[in-house]
Amino acid sequence: MDLVFADFRFQVPSQLAAIGVQDNETFLAIRYGNEPGRNYLTFTNQPTVPTNGCPPEEFFSKAMELERSAATSDSCDASDIQDFRTFFLEQSESGVWKGQDFRAYYLLKDEKSMVYLNGPDRSYIKVDTDFLNTDELKSLIENAELL
């Protein structure tokens, strides 16, 4: 099923049980199944990513150790990067997936996965799920189309 959210077109599973929207293109939640709070796929439009002033691309590259250099720009605090690693990356898989005209930084855990896609205006779309497995989530992201 096609889903258009914040300048992206996604192919989401069609067997949804419920869908909810908060504000126009700010938050969208899809539930698959009848148990509230379980089997969800959410999309959140985030004009900024909470990186305390560090450019998000640099922050994610450093935090996920995609970039091996220890040097950071003046706006990146090493303790913020370490805090992110401790809170989000322990016992998780992380990295970057590339789609057409965008990058997606992913954090995968057994109980919940999260992906940040960078949009055309330097905003981010956060995708959360406890429903899709890694291959399904990767396919959803890599096949997304920037409109």
C-alpha positions as MATLAB code, in Angstrom:
seq = 'MDLVFADFRFQVPSQLAAIGVQDNETFLAIRYGNEPGRNYLTFTNQPTVPTNGCPPEEFFSKAMELERSAATSDSCDASDIQDFRTFFLEQSESGVWKGQDFRAYYLLKDEKSMVYLNGPDRSYIKVDTDFLNTDELKSLIENAELL';
ca = [
       0.000    0.000    0.000;
       1.352    3.458   -0.883;
       1.774    5.881    1.997;
       2.843    9.477    1.386;
       4.281   11.213    4.417;
       6.366   14.395    4.546;
       7.621   14.342    0.944;
       8.305   10.575    0.924;
       6.341    7.725   -0.630;
       6.615    4.445    1.271;
       5.301    0.979    0.460;
       3.807   -0.204    3.774;
       2.109   -3.540    4.524;
      -1.583   -3.306    3.666;
      -3.145   -5.466    6.403;
      -3.423   -2.576    8.897;
      -5.912   -2.620   11.772;
      -5.876    1.091   12.660;
      -4.277    4.333   11.562;
      -3.943    7.607   13.433;
      -2.621   11.045   12.529;
      -1.616   13.920   14.788;
      -1.360   17.322   13.148;
      -0.852   17.530    9.424;
       2.243   15.475    8.529;
       3.760   15.599   12.026;
       2.980   12.096   13.299;
       1.327    9.039   11.756;
       0.867    5.670   13.453;
      -0.241    2.408   11.880;
      -1.191   -0.582   14.008;
      -1.141   -4.105   12.622;
      -3.281   -6.365   14.812;
      -5.700   -5.694   17.636;
      -3.388   -5.269   20.631;
      -2.971   -1.560   21.515;
       0.643   -0.440   21.731;
       1.949   -3.470   19.819;
       2.674   -4.247   16.168;
       3.085   -0.647   15.100;
       4.822    1.382   12.440;
       5.120    5.120   13.128;
       6.361    8.086   11.124;
       7.374   11.358   12.797;
       8.381   14.503   10.933;
      11.228   16.090   12.890;
      12.404   19.493   11.645;
      15.476   19.028   13.818;
      17.153   16.060   15.435;
      18.151   16.515   19.079;
      21.923   16.602   18.605;
      22.625   19.713   20.708;
      23.760   21.772   17.733;
      25.972   19.134   16.127;
      25.188   18.680   12.403;
      22.999   15.518   12.328;
      25.039   13.794    9.605;
      28.217   14.249   11.631;
      26.468   13.279   14.878;
      25.087   10.002   13.472;
      28.358    9.160   11.697;
      30.336    9.667   14.907;
      27.798    8.025   17.231;
      27.443    4.949   15.016;
      31.164    4.897   14.377;
      30.624    5.098   10.631;
      33.362    7.705   10.628;
      36.515    6.562   12.422;
      38.064    9.997   12.956;
      37.979   11.138   16.573;
      37.853   14.791   15.535;
      34.515   16.546   15.795;
      33.426   20.021   14.798;
      33.232   22.705   17.446;
      29.463   22.177   17.647;
      29.729   18.451   18.490;
      30.139   17.469   22.114;
      31.914   14.132   22.596;
      29.889   13.436   25.763;
      26.599   13.833   23.820;
      27.855   11.316   21.275;
      28.883    8.895   24.023;
      25.522    9.314   25.800;
      23.720    8.467   22.546;
      25.880    5.365   22.109;
      25.199    4.228   25.672;
      21.442    4.820   25.527;
      20.624    3.712   21.977;
      23.408    1.551   20.642;
      24.158   -0.929   23.411;
      23.011   -4.363   22.269;
      21.759   -3.010   18.956;
      22.835   -3.029   15.336;
      23.343    0.342   13.677;
      24.508    1.790   10.403;
      23.318    3.583    7.309;
      21.070    2.543    4.438;
      21.013    4.546    1.246;
      17.916    5.302   -0.749;
      17.337    7.528   -3.721;
      18.599   10.996   -2.790;
      18.712   10.337    0.970;
      20.521    8.490    3.736;
      18.865    6.584    6.553;
      20.564    5.992    9.894;
      19.188    2.869   11.562;
      19.183    1.433   15.078;
      17.899   -2.131   15.281;
      16.992   -3.963   18.471;
      14.894   -7.073   18.980;
      11.977   -5.246   20.570;
      12.082   -1.975   18.629;
      13.807   -0.475   15.608;
      14.267    3.166   14.701;
      15.418    4.845   11.483;
      16.166    8.511   10.765;
      15.827    9.526    7.094;
      17.221   12.878    6.042;
      14.779   14.845    3.924;
      15.367   17.420    1.202;
      15.115   20.445    3.488;
      17.514   18.981    6.093;
      14.615   17.824    8.237;
      14.329   14.213    9.343;
      11.652   11.560    9.279;
      11.855    9.116   12.171;
      10.390    5.664   11.529;
       9.773    3.398   14.550;
       8.516   -0.168   14.543;
       8.193   -3.273   16.655;
       6.406   -4.955   13.765;
       8.786   -5.212   10.801;
      11.829   -7.462   10.801;
      15.188   -6.092    9.615;
      14.771   -7.135    5.967;
      11.245   -5.695    5.779;
      12.302   -2.419    7.393;
      15.337   -2.123    5.128;
      13.140   -2.717    2.077;
      10.615   -0.108    3.286;
      13.402    2.450    3.671;
      15.514    1.667    0.604;
      12.435    1.617   -1.646;
      11.092    4.904   -0.285;
      10.779    7.590   -2.904;
      11.541   11.233   -2.233;
       8.817   13.244   -3.947;
];
